[in-house]
């Protein structure tokens, strides 16, 4: 030992002793397990709506994956693949819910919860909000709001907001029909105030398939159709707000 070298085991480079090193290792291990379990993907919530699975975008994914699997020798029709995935998903969600339950208080305390999931596929069949009014009960409809239209931009400051666009994306799906009806009433209430001479308002979705690059270049844009039409007379709403 060199002259002047300390033999004090409690110096700054001494190995920790006692129970704390073992407790710290256990806490680190639990943290790693918690992160892994909480990060596991899960189709829970909206992903486990059978109505949502009937959306054309989701059905197109089943068709694409059934074709890929058939090319690999695993022949499945889209309907068979959907049914198998539905049964598997229900079992997986039950297991995942039970597995993450012990770690949820820790995630809440640490502030690392996440309420949304990553996108798994492009939305090929979106719904675009359309709002029309007419001046007389039998008169022609006049568009006042078409999503992302510069010409028909009534209430655009609200409906084009990022938060509102996320809301409208959800409300176009069938499992959010109750929320969509509430939105239609909100729009009708404001239309009654903003268009005092209008007699009716019409709210609906325009559903369409997004075109492929080849269709865009050829100018062959696929046509969509309107759905979930809600027509409200505005006189009743004016009477309600007046009361």
SULZIMO-V427333 format. One record per residue. N is the residue number from 0. RES is the residue in one small letter. PHI is phi in whole degrees, -180 to 180 (NA if undefined). PSI is psi as a letter, one per 20 degrees, with the letter a starting at -180 (none if undefined). D_CENTER is the distance of its C-alpha to the mean C-alpha in Angstrom with 2 decimals. Layout:
BEGIN
n->N res->RES phi->PHI psi->PSI d_center->D_CENTER
n->N res->RES phi->PHI psi->PSI d_center->D_CENTER
END
This chain:
BEGIN
n->0 res->x phi->NA psi->p d_center->68.13
n->1 res->x phi->-68 psi->q d_center->68.58
n->2 res->x phi->-64 psi->p d_center->70.53
n->3 res->x phi->88 psi->i d_center->68.48
n->4 res->x phi->-75 psi->p d_center->65.34
n->5 res->x phi->-79 psi->q d_center->63.79
n->6 res->x phi->-106 psi->j d_center->63.52
n->7 res->x phi->-76 psi->o d_center->61.28
n->8 res->x phi->-72 psi->i d_center->58.38
n->9 res->x phi->-97 psi->j d_center->56.44
n->10 res->x phi->-69 psi->r d_center->56.07
n->11 res->x phi->-64 psi->h d_center->52.85
n->12 res->x phi->-103 psi->j d_center->52.32
n->13 res->x phi->-73 psi->q d_center->53.12
n->14 res->x phi->-68 psi->p d_center->50.73
n->15 res->x phi->-65 psi->q d_center->49.01
n->16 res->x phi->-128 psi->r d_center->50.50
n->17 res->x phi->91 psi->a d_center->49.74
n->18 res->x phi->-84 psi->i d_center->46.57
n->19 res->x phi->-60 psi->g d_center->44.15
n->20 res->x phi->-58 psi->h d_center->43.64
n->21 res->x phi->-70 psi->h d_center->42.71
n->22 res->x phi->-65 psi->g d_center->40.38
n->23 res->x phi->-64 psi->g d_center->38.69
n->24 res->x phi->-62 psi->h d_center->38.25
n->25 res->x phi->-66 psi->g d_center->36.74
n->26 res->x phi->-65 psi->g d_center->34.26
n->27 res->x phi->-64 psi->g d_center->33.23
n->28 res->x phi->-64 psi->g d_center->32.84
n->29 res->x phi->-64 psi->h d_center->30.70
n->30 res->x phi->-63 psi->g d_center->28.48
n->31 res->x phi->-63 psi->g d_center->28.08
n->32 res->x phi->-62 psi->g d_center->27.32
n->33 res->x phi->-61 psi->g d_center->24.76
n->34 res->x phi->-62 psi->g d_center->22.94
n->35 res->x phi->-65 psi->g d_center->23.05
n->36 res->x phi->-65 psi->g d_center->21.88
n->37 res->x phi->-70 psi->h d_center->18.99
n->38 res->x phi->-87 psi->i d_center->17.91
n->39 res->x phi->-63 psi->p d_center->17.96
n->40 res->x phi->-67 psi->q d_center->14.75
n->41 res->x phi->-151 psi->p d_center->13.53
n->42 res->x phi->-87 psi->k d_center->11.28
n->43 res->x phi->-61 psi->r d_center->11.63
n->44 res->x phi->73 psi->c d_center->9.78
n->45 res->x phi->-61 psi->h d_center->7.40
n->46 res->x phi->-67 psi->i d_center->8.89
n->47 res->x phi->-106 psi->k d_center->12.20
n->48 res->x phi->-98 psi->o d_center->12.11
n->49 res->x phi->-66 psi->h d_center->14.98
n->50 res->x phi->-64 psi->g d_center->14.22
n->51 res->x phi->-63 psi->h d_center->10.88
n->52 res->x phi->-68 psi->i d_center->13.16
n->53 res->x phi->-84 psi->i d_center->15.39
n->54 res->x phi->-61 psi->q d_center->13.21
n->55 res->x phi->-56 psi->h d_center->15.44
n->56 res->x phi->-62 psi->g d_center->13.16
n->57 res->x phi->-69 psi->g d_center->13.07
n->58 res->x phi->-62 psi->h d_center->16.74
n->59 res->x phi->-64 psi->h d_center->17.65
n->60 res->x phi->-66 psi->g d_center->16.53
n->61 res->x phi->-61 psi->g d_center->18.78
n->62 res->x phi->-64 psi->g d_center->21.53
n->63 res->x phi->-66 psi->g d_center->21.38
n->64 res->x phi->-72 psi->h d_center->21.53
n->65 res->x phi->-64 psi->h d_center->24.21
n->66 res->x phi->-67 psi->g d_center->26.19
n->67 res->x phi->-65 psi->g d_center->25.98
n->68 res->x phi->-66 psi->h d_center->27.08
n->69 res->x phi->-64 psi->h d_center->29.83
n->70 res->x phi->-66 psi->h d_center->31.10
n->71 res->x phi->-92 psi->j d_center->31.55
n->72 res->x phi->94 psi->i d_center->33.49
n->73 res->x phi->-99 psi->n d_center->30.85
n->74 res->x phi->-74 psi->p d_center->30.83
n->75 res->x phi->-142 psi->p d_center->27.97
n->76 res->x phi->-78 psi->q d_center->26.92
n->77 res->x phi->-56 psi->h d_center->23.22
n->78 res->x phi->-67 psi->g d_center->23.69
n->79 res->x phi->-65 psi->g d_center->25.44
n->80 res->x phi->-64 psi->g d_center->22.86
n->81 res->x phi->-61 psi->g d_center->20.07
n->82 res->x phi->-66 psi->g d_center->22.33
n->83 res->x phi->-64 psi->g d_center->23.30
n->84 res->x phi->-67 psi->h d_center->19.81
n->85 res->x phi->-64 psi->g d_center->18.91
n->86 res->x phi->-65 psi->g d_center->22.05
n->87 res->x phi->-64 psi->g d_center->21.53
n->88 res->x phi->-63 psi->g d_center->17.96
n->89 res->x phi->-62 psi->g d_center->19.29
n->90 res->x phi->-68 psi->g d_center->22.15
n->91 res->x phi->-65 psi->g d_center->20.22
n->92 res->x phi->-63 psi->h d_center->17.78
n->93 res->x phi->-62 psi->g d_center->20.97
n->94 res->x phi->-65 psi->g d_center->22.66
n->95 res->x phi->-64 psi->h d_center->19.89
n->96 res->x phi->-63 psi->g d_center->19.60
n->97 res->x phi->-68 psi->h d_center->23.39
n->98 res->x phi->-70 psi->h d_center->23.69
n->99 res->x phi->-90 psi->i d_center->21.55
n->100 res->x phi->-57 psi->g d_center->22.94
n->101 res->x phi->-64 psi->h d_center->26.09
n->102 res->x phi->-99 psi->i d_center->24.28
n->103 res->x phi->-64 psi->g d_center->21.80
n->104 res->x phi->-60 psi->h d_center->24.59
n->105 res->x phi->-65 psi->g d_center->25.41
n->106 res->x phi->-64 psi->h d_center->21.87
n->107 res->x phi->-66 psi->g d_center->21.70
n->108 res->x phi->-63 psi->g d_center->25.21
n->109 res->x phi->-80 psi->i d_center->24.60
n->110 res->x phi->72 psi->k d_center->21.42
n->111 res->x phi->-116 psi->k d_center->19.46
n->112 res->x phi->-73 psi->q d_center->16.58
n->113 res->x phi->-135 psi->p d_center->13.02
n->114 res->x phi->-95 psi->i d_center->10.19
n->115 res->x phi->-129 psi->r d_center->7.28
n->116 res->x phi->-114 psi->q d_center->7.69
n->117 res->x phi->-71 psi->q d_center->8.95
n->118 res->x phi->-71 psi->p d_center->8.25
n->119 res->x phi->-106 psi->i d_center->10.71
n->120 res->x phi->-164 psi->q d_center->11.71
n->121 res->x phi->-68 psi->q d_center->11.95
n->122 res->x phi->-85 psi->n d_center->10.60
n->123 res->x phi->-82 psi->i d_center->14.20
n->124 res->x phi->-128 psi->m d_center->14.07
n->125 res->x phi->-74 psi->r d_center->12.24
n->126 res->x phi->-116 psi->p d_center->13.36
n->127 res->x phi->-107 psi->p d_center->15.43
n->128 res->x phi->-72 psi->p d_center->16.57
n->129 res->x phi->-127 psi->p d_center->20.37
n->130 res->x phi->-127 psi->p d_center->22.67
n->131 res->x phi->-127 psi->q d_center->26.40
n->132 res->x phi->-131 psi->r d_center->29.46
n->133 res->x phi->-141 psi->q d_center->32.99
n->134 res->x phi->-80 psi->h d_center->36.22
n->135 res->x phi->-127 psi->q d_center->37.95
n->136 res->x phi->-56 psi->h d_center->36.90
n->137 res->x phi->-111 psi->j d_center->38.06
n->138 res->x phi->-79 psi->r d_center->37.40
n->139 res->x phi->-73 psi->q d_center->35.12
n->140 res->x phi->-82 psi->q d_center->31.48
n->141 res->x phi->-124 psi->p d_center->30.77
n->142 res->x phi->-69 psi->p d_center->27.35
n->143 res->x phi->-121 psi->h d_center->26.50
n->144 res->x phi->-144 psi->o d_center->22.82
n->145 res->x phi->-128 psi->p d_center->21.08
n->146 res->x phi->-52 psi->p d_center->17.90
n->147 res->x phi->63 psi->k d_center->19.11
n->148 res->x phi->-103 psi->p d_center->22.67
n->149 res->x phi->-78 psi->h d_center->25.51
n->150 res->x phi->-78 psi->g d_center->27.85
n->151 res->x phi->-113 psi->n d_center->25.85
n->152 res->x phi->-126 psi->k d_center->24.22
n->153 res->x phi->-63 psi->p d_center->24.91
n->154 res->x phi->58 psi->k d_center->22.99
n->155 res->x phi->-64 psi->h d_center->21.49
n->156 res->x phi->-61 psi->h d_center->21.84
n->157 res->x phi->-93 psi->g d_center->19.28
n->158 res->x phi->-75 psi->h d_center->16.98
n->159 res->x phi->-94 psi->j d_center->16.92
n->160 res->x phi->-66 psi->q d_center->16.08
n->161 res->x phi->-55 psi->g d_center->13.25
n->162 res->x phi->-66 psi->h d_center->11.84
n->163 res->x phi->-68 psi->h d_center->12.47
n->164 res->x phi->-65 psi->h d_center->10.92
n->165 res->x phi->-65 psi->h d_center->7.45
n->166 res->x phi->-65 psi->g d_center->8.46
n->167 res->x phi->-65 psi->h d_center->9.94
n->168 res->x phi->-58 psi->g d_center->7.22
n->169 res->x phi->-71 psi->g d_center->5.80
n->170 res->x phi->-67 psi->i d_center->9.54
n->171 res->x phi->-78 psi->i d_center->10.59
n->172 res->x phi->-88 psi->q d_center->9.50
n->173 res->x phi->-62 psi->h d_center->12.51
n->174 res->x phi->-72 psi->i d_center->11.42
n->175 res->x phi->-107 psi->k d_center->10.83
n->176 res->x phi->-62 psi->h d_center->14.29
n->177 res->x phi->-63 psi->g d_center->15.96
n->178 res->x phi->-66 psi->h d_center->13.87
n->179 res->x phi->-64 psi->h d_center->14.53
n->180 res->x phi->-63 psi->h d_center->18.17
n->181 res->x phi->-65 psi->h d_center->18.31
n->182 res->x phi->-63 psi->g d_center->17.03
n->183 res->x phi->-61 psi->h d_center->19.73
n->184 res->x phi->-67 psi->g d_center->22.29
n->185 res->x phi->-61 psi->g d_center->21.50
n->186 res->x phi->-64 psi->g d_center->21.95
n->187 res->x phi->-65 psi->h d_center->25.09
n->188 res->x phi->-61 psi->g d_center->26.52
n->189 res->x phi->-74 psi->h d_center->26.34
n->190 res->x phi->-65 psi->h d_center->27.63
n->191 res->x phi->-62 psi->h d_center->30.57
n->192 res->x phi->-83 psi->g d_center->31.48
n->193 res->x phi->-79 psi->h d_center->30.85
n->194 res->x phi->-126 psi->m d_center->32.58
n->195 res->x phi->-62 psi->h d_center->35.55
n->196 res->x phi->-93 psi->i d_center->37.18
n->197 res->x phi->-78 psi->q d_center->34.24
n->198 res->x phi->-100 psi->h d_center->34.55
n->199 res->x phi->-142 psi->q d_center->31.14
n->200 res->x phi->-128 psi->q d_center->27.55
n->201 res->x phi->-127 psi->p d_center->25.26
n->202 res->x phi->-120 psi->p d_center->21.45
n->203 res->x phi->-161 psi->r d_center->19.68
n->204 res->x phi->-106 psi->q d_center->17.16
n->205 res->x phi->-105 psi->o d_center->18.61
n->206 res->x phi->-93 psi->p d_center->17.08
n->207 res->x phi->-153 psi->r d_center->18.38
n->208 res->x phi->-95 psi->p d_center->18.33
n->209 res->x phi->-66 psi->p d_center->18.22
n->210 res->x phi->-73 psi->q d_center->21.79
n->211 res->x phi->-80 psi->r d_center->23.09
n->212 res->x phi->-56 psi->h d_center->25.30
n->213 res->x phi->-66 psi->h d_center->28.34
n->214 res->x phi->-68 psi->h d_center->27.43
n->215 res->x phi->-65 psi->g d_center->26.92
n->216 res->x phi->-64 psi->h d_center->30.29
n->217 res->x phi->-85 psi->i d_center->31.98
n->218 res->x phi->73 psi->j d_center->30.59
n->219 res->x phi->-99 psi->m d_center->29.46
n->220 res->x phi->-84 psi->p d_center->26.13
n->221 res->x phi->-65 psi->q d_center->24.72
n->222 res->x phi->-88 psi->q d_center->24.78
n->223 res->x phi->-108 psi->a d_center->22.02
n->224 res->x phi->-151 psi->q d_center->22.44
n->225 res->x phi->-86 psi->q d_center->21.56
n->226 res->x phi->-152 psi->r d_center->20.00
n->227 res->x phi->53 psi->l d_center->19.31
n->228 res->x phi->-76 psi->p d_center->22.15
n->229 res->x phi->-123 psi->p d_center->23.05
n->230 res->x phi->-115 psi->p d_center->26.53
n->231 res->x phi->-126 psi->p d_center->27.89
n->232 res->x phi->-73 psi->p d_center->31.51
n->233 res->x phi->-88 psi->i d_center->31.75
n->234 res->x phi->-62 psi->g d_center->35.19
n->235 res->x phi->-63 psi->h d_center->34.00
n->236 res->x phi->-68 psi->h d_center->31.41
n->237 res->x phi->-66 psi->h d_center->34.15
n->238 res->x phi->-66 psi->h d_center->36.40
n->239 res->x phi->-65 psi->g d_center->33.88
n->240 res->x phi->-69 psi->h d_center->33.25
n->241 res->x phi->-68 psi->h d_center->37.02
n->242 res->x phi->-70 psi->none d_center->37.74
END
